[in-house]
Structure formats: structure tokens, C-alpha cells
């Protein structure tokens, strides 16, 4: 079992800039920013 991790905090623009944040991926298009995913610079854990 894995625990949740806080990937970003701050104002909407700061959260949207963090590629590990699922909330940031949701907010980015609303803020007119490109959507960053885990494979574009964020750490991604291997599936067990």
C-alpha cells in the first residue's frame, strides 16, 4: 500500500507548473498552460 504524497502547494499557477501534480494537470488547461505529465520531467514510480 502506498501513501499519498503532496506534490505541489501554492497558488493555482504554481500547482499547474508541477508535473507530478494530478490537480496541476487538471488546472493547467484552465489557466492556458500546457499540460505536463509525469513522463515530461516528473518522477514516476515503477509498477509493482
C-alpha positions, 0 to 999 in steps of 0.5 A: 500500500502506498501513501499519498504524497503532496506534490505541489502547494501554492497558488493555482499557477504554481500547482499547474507548473508541477508535473507530478501534480494530478490537480496541476494537470487538471488546472493547467488547461484552465489557466492556458498552460500546457499540460505536463505529465509525469513522463515530461520531467516528473518522477514516476514510480515503477509498477509493482 
